[in-house]
């Protein structure tokens, strides 16, 4: 049953990725990206990495993908009134359709990864499966004991980046109106 679920989620992930690459509609590409990311999260669950699955859903699906969809919807450029059609989808227009170059790069990479995966002896696959337990407890204990200093340093770094981004995004005041000199 687990093997069937793996093949199903792998097909969902690969199918979503291929559909995302082949569609010309930007909004549909974002929805196919959603399908792909959910498939990857399901594969994480099957691999026993539940923390990564939840992080995948919260960060990528909940944050990045929503940002992409809002960006697509809010940046639709209007064409001249005569060419506007309410049924015309947002399309990515590219002039470069060099499939030969893509295949020359992708096929050797695919063959190298396939060869690596087929020749590797995964020792953990030969062991009997232990009782399933969550990884969140282990990660939490390690973050709060063994890795507390790097965890706190990353927190300070992210806080500094947030303050800097807020400062850069704030509107600048006009120097001529700063001291009440209105002209």
SULDA-V295965 format. One record per residue. N is the residue number from 1. RES is the residue in one small letter. PSI is psi in whole degrees, 0 to 359 (* if undefined). OMEGA is omega in radians with two decimals (NA if undefined). D_LAST is the distance of its C-alpha to the last C-alpha in Angstrom with 2 decimals. Layout:
# SULDA-V295965
n=<N N>
res=<RES RES>
psi=<PSI PSI>
omega=<OMEGA OMEGA>
d_last=<D_LAST D_LAST>
This chain:
# SULDA-V295965
n=<1 2 3 4 5 6 7 8 9 10 11 12 13 14 15 16 17 18 19 20 21 22 23 24 25 26 27 28 29 30 31 32 33 34 35 36 37 38 39 40 41 42 43 44 45 46 47 48 49 50 51 52 53 54 55 56 57 58 59 60 61 62 63 64 65 66 67 68 69 70 71 72 73 74 75 76 77 78 79 80 81 82 83 84 85 86 87 88 89 90 91 92 93 94 95 96 97 98 99 100 101 102 103 104 105 106 107 108 109 110 111 112 113 114 115 116 117 118 119 120 121 122 123 124 125 126 127 128 129 130 131 132 133 134 135 136 137 138 139 140 141 142 143 144 145 146 147 148 149 150 151 152 153 154 155 156 157 158 159 160 161 162 163 164 165 166 167 168 169 170 171 172 173 174 175 176 177 178 179 180 181 182 183>
res=<x x x x x x x x x x x x x x x x x x x x x x x x x x x x x x x x x x x x x x x x x x x x x x x x x x x x x x x x x x x x x x x x x x x x x x x x x x x x x x x x x x x x x x x x x x x x x x x x x x x x x x x x x x x x x x x x x x x x x x x x x x x x x x x x x x x x x x x x x x x x x x x x x x x x x x x x x x x x x x x x x x x x x x x x x x x x x x x x x x x x x x x>
psi=<320 324 321 319 319 311 324 313 327 319 321 317 311 320 317 321 317 318 324 321 327 341 149 350 124 320 319 323 321 321 324 328 321 314 318 315 324 323 319 321 320 323 325 320 317 331 357 14 71 328 317 325 314 319 321 314 315 316 306 310 315 333 297 314 321 321 319 316 316 321 319 316 326 344 22 120 131 139 173 152 326 328 1 129 126 341 355 119 163 129 147 115 115 144 338 112 55 85 335 316 320 315 324 333 318 321 314 324 316 314 321 315 320 317 318 315 325 332 348 138 105 105 328 336 337 348 152 145 129 173 131 130 159 149 351 319 315 315 318 317 319 321 326 355 290 324 33 321 310 325 315 321 320 322 317 319 316 324 317 320 322 317 318 319 322 319 316 330 346 147 140 142 148 127 331 334 4 320 24 9 94 133 *>
omega=<3.14 3.12 3.09 3.09 3.11 -3.14 3.10 3.14 3.07 3.09 3.09 -3.13 -3.12 3.11 3.09 3.14 3.13 3.11 3.11 -3.14 -3.03 -3.13 3.09 3.13 -3.05 -3.13 3.07 3.10 3.10 3.11 3.06 3.04 3.05 3.12 3.14 -3.13 3.07 3.07 3.10 3.09 3.10 3.08 3.06 3.12 3.12 3.13 3.13 3.14 -3.06 3.10 3.10 3.12 3.12 3.09 3.10 -3.11 -3.08 -3.05 -3.03 -3.12 -3.07 -3.08 -3.02 -3.09 3.08 3.08 3.11 -3.13 3.08 3.10 3.11 -3.09 -3.07 -3.10 3.11 -3.14 3.13 3.08 3.07 -3.00 -3.10 -3.08 -3.10 3.09 -3.08 3.14 -3.11 -3.13 3.01 -3.10 3.02 -3.12 3.10 3.12 -3.06 3.08 -3.07 -3.12 -3.14 3.11 3.11 3.14 3.12 3.10 -3.01 -3.07 3.07 3.08 3.12 -3.14 3.11 3.12 3.12 3.11 3.12 -3.10 -3.12 -3.10 -3.10 3.07 3.13 -3.06 -3.10 3.13 -3.12 -3.13 3.07 -3.08 3.11 3.08 -3.07 3.06 -3.06 3.11 -3.10 3.14 -3.14 -3.14 3.13 3.12 3.13 3.13 -3.08 3.11 -3.01 -3.06 -3.07 -3.11 3.07 3.12 3.12 3.11 3.08 3.09 3.11 3.10 3.11 3.08 3.10 3.10 3.12 3.10 3.11 3.11 3.10 3.12 -3.13 -3.12 -3.10 -3.14 3.13 3.09 -3.13 -3.09 -3.11 3.14 -3.07 -3.09 3.08 3.12 3.11 -3.14 NA>
d_last=<77.12 74.56 75.19 74.66 71.36 70.29 71.10 69.34 66.10 66.33 66.74 63.77 61.61 62.76 62.65 59.08 58.03 59.78 58.36 54.85 55.37 56.89 54.58 51.81 49.91 47.28 47.57 51.36 51.12 49.18 51.92 54.63 52.87 53.18 56.88 57.30 55.59 57.70 60.80 59.95 59.49 62.89 64.43 63.03 64.76 67.99 67.74 67.50 63.90 62.54 59.58 58.44 58.95 56.75 54.10 54.29 53.74 51.00 48.97 49.57 50.38 48.23 45.18 45.07 46.66 44.51 41.43 42.90 43.66 40.18 38.73 41.02 40.26 36.48 36.14 38.27 36.82 37.40 39.29 39.06 40.17 43.55 44.56 43.51 46.52 46.36 49.54 48.38 47.98 45.48 47.32 47.04 47.62 49.10 50.76 52.78 55.99 58.05 60.65 62.97 60.56 59.95 63.71 64.35 62.08 62.87 66.65 67.42 65.11 66.86 70.28 69.48 68.26 71.22 73.65 72.11 72.34 75.89 77.26 75.66 77.85 75.75 77.73 75.95 77.12 80.75 80.50 81.18 78.05 77.32 76.34 72.82 70.31 66.57 64.60 61.77 63.85 64.68 61.11 59.81 62.43 61.74 57.96 58.42 61.19 61.67 58.16 56.07 54.32 53.13 52.18 49.99 48.46 47.54 46.00 43.82 42.87 41.88 39.86 37.97 37.38 36.11 33.66 32.48 32.14 30.15 27.77 27.40 26.93 24.28 20.73 18.54 15.37 12.20 12.08 8.33 8.60 12.01 11.80 9.47 6.42 3.75 0.00>
